[in-house]
Amino acid sequence: MEMMDIGKAIKARHSVRQYLDKAITGEVEMRLRQEIDRCNREGGLNIQLVLGNAEAFSGIMARYGRFSGVSNYLALVGPRSKKLAETVGYYGEQLVLLAQRLGLNSCWVAGTYSKKKCAVTVKAGEKMVCVIALGFGATAGVPRKSKDMAQLHDVSGNLPDWFKAGMEAAMLAPTAINQQQFKVSLVGEEIHIKATGGIHSGIDLGIVKYHLEVATGRVVVSG
Ligand SMILES: Cc1cc2nc3c(=O)[nH]c(=O)nc-3n(C[C@H](O)[C@H](O)[C@H](O)COP(=O)(O)O)c2cc1C
């Protein structure tokens, strides 16, 4: 199966809220499930794929969020801890970019869905942080505005090319209400990122961290 490369996927990904009535099956489903298993093992999470169940996106909240045709989603579940939101962001975005490479579209959703109607198992000590709508989009979505690069890092002087590439990928990362409330810095050659406030900024932090790592090939220190 031909897969889009991950750098292209970062550029091609936009939030999509309207989906076609087309099921996720076959090799696409299999590759998604393999990656979910890997993320769950590596991140100690309990992410679950829900297919063919529109209930969580049928109510007033989903309409308010202008969602339609959502019948597949990832439920992002894991053990309660201070780091859970960030961990979910970090691994959830790996699944978002894989979905894009497989020809699917997606949207992170923390507010405009019905949590109670999710077809998900949340064990004692666990929490469902949010979901990611998934499927074949009615459109590919549209590019949106970003803060300027200079607002998102505090490195002075000339930026190394590899750092610029990392920042470009960070600017393309989805954040809640497009708030982009993060700051990247360099400590020697090491990339650091911290959240600067805002709603769901822990999830955002993990998402942006993953984009930075993909684009620079370096490990990023967060917090
Ligand atoms: C943690 C998080 C939560 C989000 N929650 C919602 C939501 O409840 N409803 C919604 O319509 N979009 C939601 N979004 C999508 C953002 O609005 C979107 O990612 C942002 O505007 C940037 O646009 P882009 O994804 O097209 O780059 C969420 C995104 C993130 C990262």
The ligand as a MOL file (V3000), in Angstrom:
LIG
                    3D

  0  0  0     0  0            999 V3000
M  V30 BEGIN CTAB
M  V30 COUNTS 31 33 0 0 0
M  V30 BEGIN ATOM
M  V30 1 C -7.0020 19.4460 22.0830 0
M  V30 2 C -7.8960 19.8850 20.9660 0
M  V30 3 C -9.2690 19.9550 21.1470 0
M  V30 4 C -10.1220 20.3380 20.1110 0
M  V30 5 N -11.4980 20.3450 20.3290 0
M  V30 6 C -12.3270 20.6770 19.3220 0
M  V30 7 C -13.7460 20.6520 19.5080 0
M  V30 8 O -14.2590 20.3270 20.5820 0
M  V30 9 N -14.5360 20.9850 18.4660 0
M  V30 10 C -14.0230 21.3370 17.2430 0
M  V30 11 O -14.8140 21.6090 16.3260 0
M  V30 12 N -12.6770 21.3750 17.0190 0
M  V30 13 C -11.8220 21.0500 18.0210 0
M  V30 14 N -10.4540 21.0580 17.8140 0
M  V30 15 C -9.8930 21.3990 16.4930 0
M  V30 16 C -9.2190 22.7780 16.4680 0
M  V30 17 O -10.2030 23.7970 16.4410 0
M  V30 18 C -8.2700 22.8810 15.2460 0
M  V30 19 O -7.2830 21.8940 15.3550 0
M  V30 20 C -7.6070 24.2480 15.1720 0
M  V30 21 O -8.5530 25.2550 14.8890 0
M  V30 22 C -6.5090 24.2910 14.1000 0
M  V30 23 O -7.0030 23.9680 12.8280 0
M  V30 24 P -6.3920 22.7580 11.9950 0
M  V30 25 O -6.5810 21.4940 12.7940 0
M  V30 26 O -7.1840 22.7340 10.7100 0
M  V30 27 O -4.9280 23.0270 11.7820 0
M  V30 28 C -9.5850 20.6860 18.8420 0
M  V30 29 C -8.2010 20.6130 18.6600 0
M  V30 30 C -7.3580 20.2050 19.6840 0
M  V30 31 C -5.8860 20.0920 19.4300 0
M  V30 END ATOM
M  V30 BEGIN BOND
M  V30 1 1 1 2
M  V30 2 1 2 3
M  V30 3 2 2 30
M  V30 4 2 3 4
M  V30 5 1 4 5
M  V30 6 1 4 28
M  V30 7 2 5 6
M  V30 8 1 6 7
M  V30 9 1 6 13
M  V30 10 2 7 8
M  V30 11 1 7 9
M  V30 12 1 9 10
M  V30 13 2 10 11
M  V30 14 1 10 12
M  V30 15 2 12 13
M  V30 16 1 13 14
M  V30 17 1 14 15
M  V30 18 1 14 28
M  V30 19 1 15 16
M  V30 20 1 16 17
M  V30 21 1 16 18
M  V30 22 1 18 19
M  V30 23 1 18 20
M  V30 24 1 20 21
M  V30 25 1 20 22
M  V30 26 1 22 23
M  V30 27 1 23 24
M  V30 28 2 24 25
M  V30 29 1 24 26
M  V30 30 1 24 27
M  V30 31 2 28 29
M  V30 32 1 29 30
M  V30 33 1 30 31
M  V30 END BOND
M  V30 END CTAB
M  END
